[in-house]
């Protein structure tokens, strides 16, 4: 009789998620930013609705010693559950239904992507959107989520803009748009084609390095400094 009310057997966590979760149990935030590794990534989606839309592409590049590491990248199309000629990716991301039909699904791709990320911190532009789609899929398929701490280049750009208003050291348009491409044009960074996960990740990597070097000169030296600045900006505005 008591067996009828016994707990269901706990779902065994996938090894890649177990490793991922262990990396950040005791993260030291007080080291110089140059001592951390970062993975800058982007996802392309069928749309922005978190309930019905899906990931169709993931691209990522690695940063060590505050330098982009050539050849250390991750790129893959992802097969969604539904593929039609009207898939948004066909028109916006230039990904065709034929390409998606032969792409691996997230059950195969997610462990590979998480292994690539390893113990790196994640960087993205509006990174919370990308992470929310990654974790929604990871929770559904594997019953777990990634734990990598994240930095958002959009928020870093907001922090940098505010320091410029306060100190007025750098001369640039303070009414700047926080769109990724607009920021890179304003800062005279290399420009890549939009709506391609790999190229957007590379674009974001250039922006991240630019902003970190600028903020470093303003006394934001450690990871904790940058986290605190981002939180302060959010609280003030």
N, CA, C and O of each residue as an XYZ file, in Angstrom:
948
protein
N       0.823     -1.209      0.000
C       0.000      0.000      0.000
C       0.855      1.256      0.000
O       0.582      2.201     -0.740
N       1.895      1.264      0.836
C       2.741      2.447      0.897
C       3.497      2.666     -0.398
O       3.877      3.794     -0.710
N       3.718      1.619     -1.146
C       4.442      1.746     -2.412
C       3.658      2.564     -3.430
O       4.236      3.168     -4.334
N       2.333      2.579     -3.274
C       1.514      3.364     -4.207
C       1.806      4.848     -4.089
O       1.609      5.600     -5.044
N       2.274      5.274     -2.925
C       2.511      6.689     -2.673
C       3.998      7.035     -2.625
O       4.367      8.124     -2.185
N       4.830      6.140     -3.063
C       6.271      6.399     -3.058
C       6.624      7.445     -4.090
O       5.927      7.598     -5.093
N       7.674      8.146     -3.853
C       8.116      9.178     -4.783
C       8.579      8.565     -6.105
O       9.088      7.445     -6.156
N       8.381      9.340     -7.169
C       8.905      8.902     -8.449
C      10.425      8.963     -8.414
O      11.009      9.838     -7.773
N      11.043      8.048     -9.092
C      12.500      8.033     -9.122
C      13.027      9.325     -9.724
O      12.581      9.752    -10.789
N      13.978      9.943     -9.036
C      14.540     11.209     -9.513
C      15.197     11.024    -10.882
O      15.861     10.021    -11.141
N      14.996     12.006    -11.736
C      15.578     11.945    -13.073
C      17.081     12.165    -12.977
O      17.533     13.150    -12.393
N      17.845     11.262    -13.544
C      19.297     11.382    -13.488
C      19.759     12.508    -14.407
O      19.407     12.550    -15.586
N      20.552     13.416    -13.850
C      21.001     14.558    -14.629
C      22.036     14.120    -15.665
O      22.901     13.292    -15.380
N      21.939     14.675    -16.843
C      22.881     14.380    -17.922
C      24.285     14.797    -17.474
O      24.435     15.857    -16.866
N      25.320     13.991    -17.756
C      26.684     14.304    -17.296
C      27.153     15.706    -17.679
O      27.851     16.354    -16.899
N      26.781     16.181    -18.862
C      27.260     17.495    -19.288
C      26.663     18.601    -18.426
O      27.312     19.621    -18.195
N      25.434     18.414    -17.948
C      24.816     19.400    -17.060
C      25.387     19.290    -15.655
O      25.529     20.297    -14.961
N      25.712     18.086    -15.234
C      26.338     17.899    -13.922
C      27.680     18.627    -13.869
O      27.993     19.300    -12.887
N      28.468     18.486    -14.938
C      29.759     19.194    -15.005
C      29.526     20.696    -15.032
O      30.188     21.448    -14.317
N      28.584     21.128    -15.858
C      28.301     22.556    -15.981
C      27.912     23.158    -14.637
O      28.412     24.217    -14.258
N      27.031     22.491    -13.928
C      26.565     23.026    -12.649
C      27.681     23.080    -11.610
O      27.682     23.954    -10.743
N      28.636     22.145    -11.695
C      29.718     22.106    -10.704
C      30.736     23.225    -10.903
O      31.400     23.638     -9.952
N      30.860     23.716    -12.132
C      31.872     24.734    -12.432
C      31.650     26.020    -11.628
O      32.610     26.702    -11.270
N      30.395     26.345    -11.346
C      30.087     27.677    -10.825
C      29.577     27.656     -9.389
O      28.955     28.612     -8.925
N      29.849     26.553     -8.693
C      29.410     26.440     -7.304
C      30.109     27.465     -6.413
O      29.536     27.930     -5.428
N      31.343     27.815     -6.760
C      32.111     28.751     -5.922
C      32.951     29.655     -6.820
O      34.181     29.601     -6.795
N      32.281     30.477     -7.606
C      32.958     31.352     -8.554
C      33.617     32.530     -7.847
O      32.959     33.264     -7.110
N      34.910     32.709     -8.072
C      35.653     33.845     -7.528
C      35.479     35.029     -8.473
O      35.971     35.002     -9.601
N      34.791     36.051     -8.024
C      34.505     37.219     -8.861
C      35.543     38.336     -8.733
O      35.415     39.383     -9.368
N      36.557     38.113     -7.919
C      37.486     39.198     -7.608
C      38.775     39.170     -8.416
O      39.724     39.882     -8.090
N      38.819     38.360     -9.461
C      40.009     38.305    -10.309
C      39.883     39.318    -11.463
O      38.775     39.705    -11.834
N      41.021     39.740    -12.022
C      40.974     40.629    -13.188
C      40.212     39.967    -14.338
O      40.259     38.746    -14.490
N      39.523     40.753    -15.135
C      38.712     40.209    -16.215
C      39.532     39.381    -17.201
O      39.021     38.438    -17.806
N      40.799     39.736    -17.358
C      41.657     39.017    -18.296
C      41.919     37.570    -17.869
O      42.381     36.767    -18.680
N      41.633     37.230    -16.621
C      41.900     35.876    -16.139
C      40.740     34.914    -16.401
O      40.867     33.712    -16.168
N      39.616     35.436    -16.885
C      38.453     34.585    -17.143
C      38.367     34.244    -18.630
O      38.863     34.972    -19.489
N      37.724     33.121    -18.897
C      37.397     32.778    -20.275
C      35.923     33.098    -20.527
O      35.076     32.934    -19.649
N      35.644     33.552    -21.734
C      34.292     33.917    -22.105
C      33.901     33.199    -23.387
O      34.736     32.963    -24.260
N      32.631     32.859    -23.490
C      32.055     32.404    -24.751
C      30.973     33.401    -25.135
O      30.002     33.608    -24.406
N      31.163     34.008    -26.288
C      30.192     34.967    -26.813
C      29.302     34.210    -27.789
O      29.798     33.601    -28.737
N      27.990     34.244    -27.565
C      27.120     33.424    -28.395
C      25.863     34.158    -28.809
O      25.497     35.187    -28.242
N      25.215     33.597    -29.818
C      23.952     34.140    -30.311
C      23.104     32.983    -30.817
O      23.631     31.985    -31.310
N      21.799     33.122    -30.694
C      20.877     32.148    -31.275
C      19.991     32.855    -32.286
O      19.639     34.022    -32.112
N      19.636     32.141    -33.336
C      18.610     32.628    -34.251
C      17.347     31.834    -33.966
O      17.400     30.623    -33.750
N      16.207     32.525    -33.965
C      14.947     31.941    -33.524
C      13.888     32.032    -34.615
O      13.991     32.850    -35.528
N      12.872     31.185    -34.511
C      11.756     31.292    -35.454
C      10.880     32.490    -35.127
O      10.072     32.913    -35.954
N      11.031     33.035    -33.938
C      10.261     34.198    -33.500
C      10.567     34.487    -32.048
O      11.432     33.841    -31.457
N       9.872     35.447    -31.464
C      10.185     35.892    -30.114
C       9.250     35.319    -29.053
O       9.407     35.612    -27.868
N       8.287     34.512    -29.463
C       7.340     33.948    -28.513
C       7.961     32.730    -27.828
O       8.207     31.707    -28.468
N       8.208     32.848    -26.532
C       8.919     31.780    -25.817
C       8.100     30.497    -25.709
O       8.656     29.434    -25.431
N       6.802     30.580    -25.923
C       5.968     29.382    -25.823
C       5.994     28.553    -27.105
O       6.057     27.325    -27.053
N       5.945     29.228    -28.254
C       5.815     28.453    -29.485
C       7.042     28.490    -30.392
O       7.190     27.623    -31.253
N       7.935     29.487    -30.215
C       9.070     29.615    -31.130
C      10.256     28.785    -30.665
O      10.343     28.378    -29.507
N      11.172     28.545    -31.609
C      12.276     27.618    -31.354
C      13.604     28.166    -31.887
O      13.634     29.099    -32.689
N      14.681     27.569    -31.424
C      16.028     27.887    -31.898
C      16.252     27.204    -33.243
O      15.940     26.025    -33.406
N      16.797     27.953    -34.208
C      17.134     27.342    -35.507
C      18.632     27.427    -35.805
O      19.100     26.849    -36.787
N      19.383     28.140    -34.970
C      20.825     28.235    -35.191
C      21.508     28.725    -33.922
O      20.952     29.537    -33.183
N      22.716     28.227    -33.673
C      23.550     28.692    -32.562
C      24.950     28.966    -33.099
O      25.506     28.156    -33.842
N      25.514     30.101    -32.724
C      26.887     30.424    -33.085
C      27.619     30.972    -31.873
O      27.023     31.684    -31.065
N      28.904     30.652    -31.730
C      29.657     31.094    -30.556
C      31.138     31.200    -30.869
O      31.666     30.449    -31.690
N      31.807     32.142    -30.206
C      33.259     32.295    -30.313
C      33.832     32.371    -28.899
O      33.130     32.726    -27.952
N      35.114     32.032    -28.769
C      35.761     32.003    -27.459
C      36.716     33.184    -27.302
O      37.388     33.600    -28.245
N      36.750     33.708    -26.072
C      37.674     34.790    -25.720
C      38.545     34.340    -24.549
O      38.034     33.904    -23.517
N      39.875     34.449    -24.719
C      40.833     34.206    -23.644
C      41.784     35.390    -23.580
O      42.160     35.952    -24.609
N      42.168     35.763    -22.373
C      43.079     36.900    -22.190
C      42.561     38.137    -22.923
O      43.334     38.939    -23.448
N      41.228     38.272    -22.944
C      40.555     39.393    -23.610
C      40.935     39.482    -25.085
O      41.115     40.573    -25.626
N      41.055     38.321    -25.725
C      41.305     38.241    -27.164
C      40.423     37.148    -27.766
O      40.226     36.093    -27.163
N      39.897     37.413    -28.959
C      39.131     36.406    -29.673
C      40.091     35.333    -30.163
O      41.103     35.647    -30.790
N      39.781     34.062    -29.882
C      40.655     32.966    -30.266
C      40.207     32.410    -31.617
O      39.154     31.782    -31.722
N      41.012     32.646    -32.639
C      40.673     32.188    -33.985
C      40.569     30.668    -34.012
O      41.419     29.970    -33.459
N      39.532     30.166    -34.653
C      39.360     28.728    -34.811
C      38.630     28.049    -33.670
O      38.203     26.905    -33.820
N      38.468     28.717    -32.528
C      37.732     28.122    -31.413
C      36.315     28.669    -31.431
O      35.998     29.637    -30.740
N      35.479     28.043    -32.222
C      34.101     28.501    -32.336
C      33.148     27.320    -32.427
O      33.551     26.169    -32.591
N      31.884     27.650    -32.317
C      30.818     26.652    -32.392
C      29.744     27.196    -33.315
O      29.346     28.356    -33.200
N      29.275     26.355    -34.232
C      28.246     26.801    -35.162
C      27.413     25.614    -35.621
O      27.952     24.580    -36.016
N      26.101     25.770    -35.567
C      25.238     24.697    -36.049
C      23.836     25.216    -36.313
O      23.314     26.033    -35.554
N      23.220     24.732    -37.405
C      21.785     24.874    -37.568
C      21.120     23.896    -36.604
O      21.733     22.920    -36.170
N      19.868     24.170    -36.277
C      19.109     23.304    -35.371
C      17.749     23.019    -36.003
O      17.047     23.932    -36.438
N      17.394     21.753    -36.044
C      16.110     21.384    -36.631
C      14.981     21.623    -35.627
O      14.958     21.001    -34.565
N      14.042     22.524    -35.956
C      12.891     22.734    -35.069
C      11.867     21.627    -35.242
O      11.988     20.795    -36.141
N      10.862     21.617    -34.382
C       9.834     20.579    -34.473
C       8.969     20.760    -35.720
O       8.538     19.782    -36.332
N       8.720     22.015    -36.090
C       7.880     22.283    -37.256
C       8.692     23.049    -38.298
O       9.309     24.069    -37.990
N       8.686     22.555    -39.513
C       9.405     23.203    -40.607
C       8.424     23.443    -41.746
O       7.836     22.505    -42.284
N       8.256     24.708    -42.104
C       7.375     25.051    -43.222
C       8.063     26.085    -44.095
O       9.062     26.682    -43.694
N       7.525     26.294    -45.291
C       8.078     27.320    -46.185
C       7.910     28.712    -45.599
O       8.588     29.654    -46.009
N       7.007     28.835    -44.642
C       6.753     30.141    -44.026
C       7.578     30.356    -42.768
O       7.409     31.360    -42.075
N       8.473     29.414    -42.469
C       9.323     29.575    -41.285
C      10.042     30.914    -41.333
O      10.662     31.265    -42.336
N       9.952     31.653    -40.238
C      10.515     33.003    -40.208
C      11.989     33.010    -40.565
O      12.482     33.957    -41.177
N      12.694     31.946    -40.181
C      14.122     31.874    -40.461
C      14.434     31.983    -41.936
O      15.492     32.494    -42.304
N      13.536     31.513    -42.795
C      13.769     31.570    -44.232
C      13.921     33.000    -44.706
O      14.729     33.290    -45.588
N      13.131     33.904    -44.110
C      13.108     35.278    -44.587
C      14.083     36.188    -43.839
O      14.731     37.042    -44.444
N      14.185     36.004    -42.541
C      15.029     36.892    -41.745
C      16.466     36.385    -41.668
O      17.402     37.153    -41.891
N      16.651     35.110    -41.357
C      17.986     34.563    -41.137
C      18.597     33.935    -42.384
O      19.738     33.476    -42.354
N      17.842     33.912    -43.476
C      18.317     33.299    -44.726
C      18.666     31.821    -44.523
O      19.581     31.292    -45.154
N      17.921     31.171    -43.632
C      18.051     29.736    -43.412
C      16.845     29.075    -44.087
O      15.703     29.419    -43.780
N      17.081     28.160    -44.975
C      15.979     27.563    -45.728
C      15.405     26.347    -44.998
O      16.093     25.733    -44.183
N      14.156     26.001    -45.287
C      13.575     24.770    -44.714
C      14.403     23.537    -45.055
O      14.475     22.603    -44.257
N      15.025     23.522    -46.224
C      15.847     22.375    -46.626
C      17.065     22.234    -45.711
O      17.449     21.121    -45.351
N      17.667     23.359    -45.338
C      18.811     23.312    -44.418
C      18.388     22.820    -43.041
O      19.102     22.046    -42.404
N      17.230     23.270    -42.588
C      16.754     22.870    -41.265
C      16.349     21.402    -41.235
O      16.488     20.733    -40.211
N      15.848     20.905    -42.364
C      15.368     19.520    -42.407
C      16.481     18.505    -42.153
O      16.230     17.422    -41.625
N      17.707     18.857    -42.529
C      18.820     17.924    -42.346
C      19.703     18.284    -41.154
O      20.726     17.646    -40.906
N      19.287     19.326    -40.418
C      20.071     19.755    -39.252
C      19.800     18.849    -38.059
O      18.723     18.259    -37.972
N      20.752     18.726    -37.137
C      20.510     17.953    -35.911
C      19.517     18.680    -35.011
O      19.344     19.893    -35.133
N      18.865     17.952    -34.110
C      17.938     18.616    -33.198
C      18.665     18.992    -31.907
O      19.842     18.679    -31.728
N      17.947     19.665    -31.017
C      18.575     20.188    -29.809
C      19.042     19.091    -28.849
O      19.964     19.315    -28.064
N      18.428     17.923    -28.898
C      18.886     16.828    -28.044
C      20.346     16.476    -28.338
O      21.086     16.060    -27.446
N      20.747     16.647    -29.596
C      22.129     16.381    -29.988
C      23.013     17.610    -29.813
O      24.161     17.502    -29.382
N      22.472     18.776    -30.151
C      23.271     19.997    -30.181
C      23.561     20.564    -28.794
O      24.679     21.007    -28.533
N      22.574     20.558    -27.904
C      22.763     21.206    -26.603
C      23.943     20.658    -25.807
O      24.734     21.452    -25.298
N      24.103     19.337    -25.673
C      25.287     18.847    -24.948
C      26.600     19.290    -25.584
O      27.561     19.595    -24.877
N      26.647     19.327    -26.921
C      27.864     19.765    -27.605
C      28.137     21.238    -27.323
O      29.278     21.624    -27.069
N      27.089     22.059    -27.367
C      27.249     23.494    -27.105
C      27.671     23.742    -25.658
O      28.553     24.562    -25.404
N      27.053     23.046    -24.715
C      27.375     23.233    -23.298
C      28.792     22.755    -23.002
O      29.491     23.359    -22.188
N      29.220     21.679    -23.652
C      30.604     21.233    -23.519
C      31.565     22.286    -24.063
O      32.616     22.537    -23.474
N      31.200     22.901    -25.190
C      32.037     23.961    -25.764
C      32.158     25.126    -24.788
O      33.237     25.697    -24.632
N      31.065     25.477    -24.136
C      31.089     26.597    -23.188
C      31.941     26.269    -21.964
O      32.651     27.133    -21.449
N      31.871     25.015    -21.499
C      32.676     24.618    -20.356
C      32.472     25.521    -19.156
O      31.338     25.786    -18.756
N      33.565     25.995    -18.581
C      33.500     26.860    -17.396
C      33.561     28.339    -17.757
O      33.802     29.184    -16.894
N      33.343     28.650    -19.031
C      33.400     30.044    -19.474
C      32.167     30.821    -19.023
O      31.095     30.248    -18.826
N      32.331     32.118    -18.866
C      31.198     32.996    -18.670
C      30.579     33.279    -20.037
O      31.288     33.331    -21.041
N      29.268     33.460    -20.077
C      28.578     33.678    -21.339
C      28.330     35.160    -21.583
O      27.969     35.910    -20.675
N      28.535     35.559    -22.830
C      28.320     36.941    -23.252
C      27.312     36.942    -24.386
O      27.370     36.093    -25.276
N      26.389     37.891    -24.356
C      25.443     38.030    -25.452
C      24.841     39.416    -25.455
O      24.947     40.153    -24.475
N      24.208     39.767    -26.561
C      23.499     41.045    -26.648
C      22.031     40.744    -26.420
O      21.420     40.000    -27.188
N      21.454     41.326    -25.356
C      20.153     40.881    -24.827
C      20.270     39.391    -24.473
O      19.446     38.575    -24.887
N      21.277     39.067    -23.722
C      21.639     37.667    -23.479
C      20.540     36.886    -22.767
O      20.442     35.669    -22.923
N      19.713     37.579    -21.986
C      18.663     36.866    -21.258
C      17.696     36.163    -22.199
O      17.166     35.104    -21.862
N      17.457     36.744    -23.386
C      16.574     36.103    -24.359
C      17.173     34.788    -24.848
O      16.490     33.764    -24.875
N      18.445     34.814    -25.233
C      19.105     33.606    -25.725
C      19.160     32.526    -24.648
O      18.884     31.358    -24.919
N      19.517     32.922    -23.427
C      19.617     31.949    -22.339
C      18.249     31.368    -22.001
O      18.143     30.188    -21.666
N      17.204     32.185    -22.087
C      15.870     31.679    -21.770
C      15.449     30.586    -22.744
O      14.828     29.604    -22.336
N      15.781     30.743    -24.039
C      15.445     29.709    -25.016
C      16.315     28.460    -24.821
O      15.834     27.334    -24.946
N      17.596     28.674    -24.513
C      18.479     27.540    -24.243
C      17.972     26.745    -23.045
O      17.872     25.520    -23.101
N      17.652     27.450    -21.963
C      17.242     26.761    -20.748
C      15.841     26.159    -20.854
O      15.555     25.133    -20.236
N      14.975     26.792    -21.630
C      13.646     26.193    -21.824
C      13.788     24.832    -22.497
O      13.159     23.856    -22.088
N      14.622     24.781    -23.533
C      14.841     23.514    -24.243
C      15.579     22.516    -23.362
O      15.236     21.334    -23.342
N      16.591     22.981    -22.633
C      17.375     22.085    -21.778
C      16.504     21.483    -20.679
O      16.627     20.299    -20.366
N      15.638     22.282    -20.102
C      14.753     21.782    -19.049
C      13.779     20.755    -19.606
O      13.513     19.738    -18.966
N      13.247     21.015    -20.795
C      12.281     20.098    -21.402
C      12.919     18.775    -21.794
O      12.336     17.712    -21.578
N      14.125     18.835    -22.373
C      14.767     17.631    -22.894
C      15.545     16.870    -21.825
O      15.479     15.644    -21.748
N      16.293     17.626    -20.989
C      17.210     16.976    -20.052
C      16.838     17.182    -18.578
O      17.458     16.597    -17.690
N      15.828     18.011    -18.325
C      15.436     18.248    -16.942
C      16.441     19.048    -16.153
O      16.493     18.927    -14.929
N      17.255     19.877    -16.825
C      18.292     20.665    -16.155
C      18.509     21.975    -16.912
O      18.037     22.144    -18.037
N      19.221     22.885    -16.285
C      19.528     24.172    -16.903
C      21.018     24.466    -16.783
O      21.699     23.910    -15.921
N      21.522     25.341    -17.650
C      22.920     25.746    -17.544
C      23.062     26.793    -16.447
O      22.119     27.529    -16.154
N      24.239     26.857    -15.846
C      24.476     27.751    -14.709
C      25.524     28.831    -15.014
O      25.897     29.590    -14.120
N      25.997     28.908    -16.248
C      27.039     29.886    -16.565
C      26.583     31.304    -16.236
O      25.512     31.715    -16.683
N      27.366     32.068    -15.464
C      27.054     33.481    -15.280
C      27.127     34.214    -16.619
O      27.909     33.849    -17.497
N      26.305     35.249    -16.762
C      26.213     35.947    -18.058
C      26.486     37.439    -17.906
O      26.204     38.045    -16.872
N      27.037     38.003    -18.958
C      27.177     39.448    -19.080
C      26.479     39.883    -20.364
O      26.601     39.234    -21.403
N      25.749     40.985    -20.275
C      24.972     41.482    -21.407
C      25.665     42.712    -21.993
O      25.832     43.717    -21.303
N      26.065     42.638    -23.257
C      26.745     43.783    -23.878
C      25.816     44.987    -24.014
O      26.285     46.125    -24.052
N      24.517     44.755    -24.089
C      23.593     45.877    -24.118
C      23.661     46.650    -22.804
O      23.706     47.880    -22.806
N      23.668     45.930    -21.685
C      23.756     46.609    -20.386
C      25.140     47.238    -20.180
O      25.245     48.323    -19.608
N      26.195     46.569    -20.640
C      27.526     47.171    -20.549
C      27.592     48.472    -21.340
O      28.227     49.434    -20.908
N      26.938     48.501    -22.494
C      26.906     49.726    -23.299
C      26.153     50.830    -22.566
O      26.528     51.999    -22.649
N      25.096     50.466    -21.852
C      24.353     51.456    -21.072
C      25.221     52.012    -19.941
O      25.219     53.214    -19.676
N      25.961     51.121    -19.281
C      26.866     51.563    -18.214
C      27.926     52.493    -18.778
O      28.212     53.537    -18.192
N      28.508     52.124    -19.908
C      29.535     52.946    -20.529
C      28.989     54.313    -20.922
O      29.651     55.328    -20.708
N      27.798     54.347    -21.489
C      27.183     55.618    -21.866
C      27.017     56.515    -20.648
O      27.272     57.717    -20.718
N      26.589     55.930    -19.526
C      26.400     56.727    -18.320
C      27.719     57.264    -17.787
O      27.775     58.405    -17.330
N      28.785     56.466    -17.833
C      30.077     56.969    -17.367
C      30.568     58.105    -18.258
O      31.232     59.028    -17.788
N      30.238     58.032    -19.541
C      30.623     59.117    -20.449
C      29.862     60.391    -20.130
O      30.410     61.489    -20.228
N      28.611     60.248    -19.752
C      27.824     61.422    -19.362
C      28.409     62.061    -18.107
O      28.456     63.285    -17.979
N      28.858     61.196    -17.171
C      29.390     61.696    -15.905
C      30.762     62.341    -16.084
O      31.035     63.403    -15.524
N      31.621     61.692    -16.869
C      33.003     62.147    -16.992
C      33.258     62.952    -18.259
O      34.166     63.781    -18.317
N      32.441     62.689    -19.266
C      32.533     63.367    -20.556
C      33.936     63.292    -21.147
O      34.439     64.272    -21.696
N      34.566     62.118    -21.030
C      35.905     61.925    -21.573
C      35.862     61.538    -23.038
O      36.675     62.009    -23.833
N      34.909     60.674    -23.401
C      34.835     60.202    -24.775
C      33.808     61.006    -25.547
O      32.727     61.300    -25.037
N      34.142     61.354    -26.759
C      33.252     62.149    -27.590
C      32.514     61.235    -28.555
O      33.104     60.724    -29.506
N      31.245     61.031    -28.317
C      30.417     60.275    -29.235
C      28.955     60.617    -28.937
O      28.656     61.289    -27.950
N      28.068     60.157    -29.781
C      26.665     60.478    -29.677
C      26.052     59.816    -28.449
O      25.930     58.592    -28.401
N      25.660     60.623    -27.448
C      25.113     60.080    -26.221
C      23.662     59.626    -26.389
O      23.092     59.041    -25.468
N      23.061     59.884    -27.541
C      21.703     59.413    -27.807
C      21.732     58.128    -28.637
O      20.788     57.816    -29.364
N      22.793     57.424    -28.515
C      23.036     56.236    -29.328
C      21.972     55.162    -29.101
O      21.486     54.983    -27.984
N      21.618     54.457    -30.161
C      20.739     53.292    -30.073
C      21.528     52.132    -29.478
O      22.739     52.033    -29.675
N      20.841     51.257    -28.750
C      21.511     50.103    -28.158
C      21.358     48.846    -29.002
O      21.665     47.747    -28.540
N      20.894     48.998    -30.214
C      20.917     47.906    -31.174
C      22.362     47.514    -31.443
O      23.236     48.378    -31.516
N      22.624     46.207    -31.591
C      23.999     45.714    -31.756
C      24.703     46.384    -32.931
O      25.816     46.885    -32.778
N      24.074     46.398    -34.090
C      24.708     46.965    -35.277
C      24.932     48.470    -35.110
O      25.968     48.992    -35.522
N      23.972     49.161    -34.510
C      24.103     50.611    -34.306
C      25.256     50.935    -33.365
O      26.004     51.885    -33.596
N      25.399     50.148    -32.308
C      26.506     50.360    -31.379
C      27.847     50.173    -32.071
O      28.763     50.976    -31.890
N      27.960     49.121    -32.857
C      29.232     48.837    -33.524
C      29.575     49.895    -34.552
O      30.743     50.240    -34.729
N      28.564     50.410    -35.226
C      28.824     51.517    -36.167
C      29.253     52.767    -35.407
O      30.172     53.467    -35.833
N      28.598     53.051    -34.291
C      28.933     54.244    -33.510
C      30.353     54.177    -32.950
O      31.040     55.194    -32.856
N      30.780     52.979    -32.582
C      32.117     52.815    -32.011
C      33.171     52.479    -33.065
O      34.331     52.218    -32.746
N      32.734     52.492    -34.343
C      33.653     52.236    -35.467
C      34.325     50.857    -35.351
O      35.527     50.715    -35.580
N      33.532     49.863    -34.996
C      34.005     48.483    -34.929
C      33.740     47.786    -36.256
O      32.922     48.261    -37.044
N      34.419     46.662    -36.520
C      34.131     45.903    -37.748
C      32.649     45.544    -37.823
O      32.036     45.212    -36.808
N      32.077     45.609    -39.018
C      30.655     45.337    -39.210
C      30.475     44.036    -39.988
O      31.108     43.827    -41.023
N      29.607     43.167    -39.478
C      29.315     41.900    -40.123
C      27.838     41.840    -40.501
O      27.032     42.627    -40.004
N      27.491     40.916    -41.368
C      26.094     40.749    -41.766
C      25.248     40.378    -40.552
O      25.695     39.637    -39.676
N      24.025     40.898    -40.509
C      23.128     40.632    -39.394
C      22.323     39.353    -39.619
O      22.255     38.819    -40.726
N      21.714     38.880    -38.521
C      20.813     37.729    -38.542
C      21.507     36.436    -38.973
O      20.920     35.591    -39.650
N      22.757     36.308    -38.567
C      23.512     35.075    -38.726
C      24.149     34.817    -37.363
O      24.923     35.642    -36.877
N      23.832     33.684    -36.742
C      24.242     33.447    -35.353
C      25.746     33.574    -35.161
O      26.200     34.183    -34.192
N      26.521     33.005    -36.077
C      27.971     33.041    -35.934
C      28.507     34.469    -36.095
O      29.351     34.909    -35.315
N      28.017     35.184    -37.100
C      28.492     36.545    -37.336
C      28.009     37.501    -36.250
O      28.728     38.427    -35.874
N      26.797     37.284    -35.744
C      26.307     38.113    -34.643
C      27.126     37.865    -33.372
O      27.383     38.793    -32.604
N      27.534     36.611    -33.155
C      28.390     36.310    -32.003
C      29.735     37.014    -32.139
O      30.253     37.564    -31.167
N      30.297     36.997    -33.339
C      31.566     37.676    -33.579
C      31.420     39.180    -33.414
O      32.287     39.835    -32.837
N      30.310     39.730    -33.927
C      30.045     41.159    -33.767
C      29.957     41.529    -32.289
O      30.504     42.543    -31.856
N      29.260     40.693    -31.526
C      29.110     40.933    -30.091
C      30.449     40.820    -29.369
O      30.698     41.549    -28.409
N      31.308     39.916    -29.821
C      32.629     39.755    -29.203
C      33.460     41.027    -29.355
O      34.110     41.467    -28.406
N      33.437     41.615    -30.555
C      34.157     42.879    -30.762
C      33.600     43.975    -29.868
O      34.358     44.756    -29.293
N      32.285     44.036    -29.751
C      31.662     45.046    -28.895
C      32.034     44.821    -27.439
O      32.350     45.775    -26.728
N      32.000     43.579    -26.988
C      32.341     43.257    -25.604
C      33.759     43.703    -25.268
O      33.981     44.341    -24.239
N      34.710     43.374    -26.121
C      36.106     43.739    -25.858
C      36.292     45.248    -25.844
O      37.037     45.778    -25.019
N      35.620     45.938    -26.751
C      35.680     47.408    -26.773
C      35.174     47.981    -25.456
O      35.830     48.829    -24.852
N      34.010     47.520    -25.010
C      33.393     48.065    -23.803
C      34.198     47.720    -22.553
O      34.366     48.561    -21.669
N      34.696     46.486    -22.478
C      35.462     46.082    -21.302
C      36.735     46.919    -21.169
O      37.102     47.323    -20.066
N      37.401     47.176    -22.283
C      38.628     47.986    -22.226
C      38.313     49.422    -21.825
O      39.083     50.045    -21.093
N      37.183     49.952    -22.301
C      36.778     51.301    -21.905
C      36.415     51.357    -20.425
O      36.818     52.285    -19.723
N      35.658     50.373    -19.945
C      35.242     50.361    -18.548
C      36.416     50.078    -17.620
O      36.441     50.553    -16.485
N      37.388     49.305    -18.100
C      38.588     49.034    -17.315
C      39.318     50.329    -16.974
O      39.838     50.487    -15.870
N      39.350     51.246    -17.924
C      40.002     52.542    -17.691
C      39.232     53.403    -16.691
O      39.765     54.378    -16.162
N      37.991     53.039    -16.440
C      37.165     53.763    -15.474
C      37.110     53.045    -14.134
O      36.246     53.329    -13.304
N      38.029     52.119    -13.927
C      38.166     51.478    -12.624
C      37.427     50.175    -12.452
O      37.438     49.598    -11.364
N      36.776     49.690    -13.517
C      36.083     48.401    -13.431
C      37.053     47.314    -13.888
O      37.164     47.016    -15.077
N      37.745     46.735    -12.926
C      38.876     45.852    -13.223
C      38.520     44.380    -13.060
O      38.972     43.540    -13.838
N      37.710     44.066    -12.048
C      37.380     42.668    -11.757
C      35.993     42.316    -12.292
O      35.210     43.180    -12.688
N      35.724     41.014    -12.286
C      34.394     40.555    -12.688
C      33.334     41.131    -11.756
O      32.252     41.512    -12.203
N      33.637     41.195    -10.477
C      32.685     41.759     -9.511
C      32.373     43.218     -9.837
O      31.221     43.640     -9.735
N      33.382     43.987    -10.227
C      33.162     45.390    -10.587
C      32.137     45.512    -11.710
O      31.248     46.363    -11.668
N      32.274     44.649    -12.712
C      31.383     44.721    -13.870
C      29.976     44.269    -13.501
O      28.995     44.894    -13.906
N      29.871     43.171    -12.726
C      28.558     42.725    -12.263
C      27.867     43.830    -11.461
O      26.684     44.105    -11.657
N      28.621     44.456    -10.558
C      28.062     45.495     -9.701
C      27.623     46.702    -10.517
O      26.576     47.290    -10.244
N      28.410     47.073    -11.508
C      28.049     48.225    -12.353
C      26.753     47.955    -13.096
O      25.893     48.831    -13.185
N      26.607     46.747    -13.631
C      25.388     46.388    -14.344
C      24.178     46.407    -13.448
O      23.111     46.869    -13.853
N      24.326     45.910    -12.226
C      23.221     45.910    -11.279
C      22.862     47.330    -10.836
O      21.684     47.651    -10.677
N      23.873     48.181    -10.638
C      23.634     49.556    -10.251
C      22.867     50.307    -11.313
O      21.939     51.059    -11.016
N      23.271     50.090    -12.585
C      22.571     50.746    -13.688
C      21.105     50.348    -13.670
O      20.226     51.194    -13.835
N      20.840     49.063    -13.470
C      19.467     48.570    -13.463
C      18.665     49.195    -12.331
O      17.496     49.542    -12.497
N      19.314     49.334    -11.174
C      18.602     49.863    -10.000
C      18.307     51.352    -10.161
O      17.254     51.830     -9.739
N      19.248     52.091    -10.779
C      19.084     53.542    -10.920
C      18.044     53.883    -11.968
O      17.225     54.782    -11.774
N      18.078     53.163    -13.081
C      17.223     53.538    -14.190
C      16.020     52.610    -14.308
O      15.190     52.786    -15.200
